[in-house]
Amino acid sequence: MNSASPEHDRFAALKIIGIYALVGGLWIYFSDTILGRLAHDPVLMKYIAISKGLLFIIIPASVLYILIHRHINRSSRSIRI
């Protein structure tokens, strides 16, 4: 199978989505669990939850960037060969 084929691209996209979903799900589960154990003040919980939400955007976006960048590099290398 040619690594630049549509089938390969679909598999790569599904793999990226799966990793994103796994990272996002683990983030939500563990960050909510830790937040519930550490913060009991409602005001503090609000600020921590906002920070947690912002990190939820930054961390998975970074993971997506890395995965997509790696896929593009591998695809472009296989086309040149």
C-alpha positions as CSV (number, residue, x, y, z in Angstrom):
1,M,0.0,0.0,0.0
2,N,1.4,3.4,-1.0
3,S,1.7,5.6,2.2
4,A,0.2,8.5,0.3
5,S,-3.0,6.6,-0.6
6,P,-6.4,7.8,0.5
7,E,-6.8,4.7,2.6
8,H,-3.6,5.5,4.5
9,D,-4.8,9.1,4.9
10,R,-8.1,7.9,6.4
11,F,-6.3,5.6,8.8
12,A,-4.0,8.4,9.8
13,A,-6.9,10.7,10.4
14,L,-8.7,8.1,12.5
15,K,-5.6,7.5,14.5
16,I,-5.2,11.2,15.2
17,I,-8.8,11.5,16.2
18,G,-8.5,8.5,18.5
19,I,-5.4,9.9,20.2
20,Y,-7.1,13.2,20.6
21,A,-10.2,11.6,22.1
22,L,-8.1,9.5,24.5
23,V,-6.0,12.5,25.6
24,G,-9.1,14.6,26.0
25,G,-11.1,12.0,27.9
26,L,-8.2,11.3,30.3
27,W,-7.7,15.0,30.8
28,I,-11.4,15.5,31.7
29,Y,-11.5,12.5,34.0
30,F,-8.3,13.0,35.9
31,S,-8.5,16.8,36.1
32,D,-12.0,16.7,37.5
33,T,-11.0,14.0,40.0
34,I,-8.0,16.0,41.2
35,L,-10.0,19.3,41.3
36,G,-12.7,17.7,43.4
37,R,-10.1,16.4,45.9
38,L,-8.0,19.6,46.1
39,A,-10.5,22.5,46.1
40,H,-13.5,22.9,48.3
41,D,-13.9,26.6,48.1
42,P,-16.4,27.4,45.3
43,V,-14.6,30.6,44.2
44,L,-11.3,28.7,44.0
45,M,-13.0,25.8,42.1
46,K,-14.3,28.3,39.6
47,Y,-10.8,29.8,38.8
48,I,-9.2,26.3,38.7
49,A,-12.0,25.1,36.4
50,I,-11.4,28.0,34.1
51,S,-7.7,27.4,34.0
52,K,-8.3,23.7,33.5
53,G,-10.6,24.5,30.6
54,L,-7.9,26.7,29.0
55,L,-5.3,24.0,29.4
56,F,-7.8,21.5,27.9
57,I,-7.7,23.7,24.7
58,I,-3.9,24.2,24.7
59,I,-2.7,20.6,25.5
60,P,-4.9,18.7,22.9
61,A,-4.3,21.4,20.3
62,S,-0.6,20.8,20.8
63,V,-1.0,17.0,20.5
64,L,-3.0,17.5,17.3
65,Y,-0.4,19.8,15.9
66,I,2.4,17.3,16.6
67,L,0.4,14.4,15.2
68,I,-0.6,16.2,12.0
69,H,2.9,17.6,11.5
70,R,4.4,14.1,11.8
71,H,1.8,12.7,9.3
72,I,2.5,15.5,6.8
73,N,6.2,15.0,7.1
74,R,5.9,11.2,6.6
75,S,3.6,11.6,3.6
76,S,5.9,14.2,1.9
77,R,8.9,11.9,2.5
78,S,7.1,9.0,0.9
79,I,6.1,11.0,-2.1
80,R,9.7,12.2,-2.7
81,I,11.1,8.6,-2.6
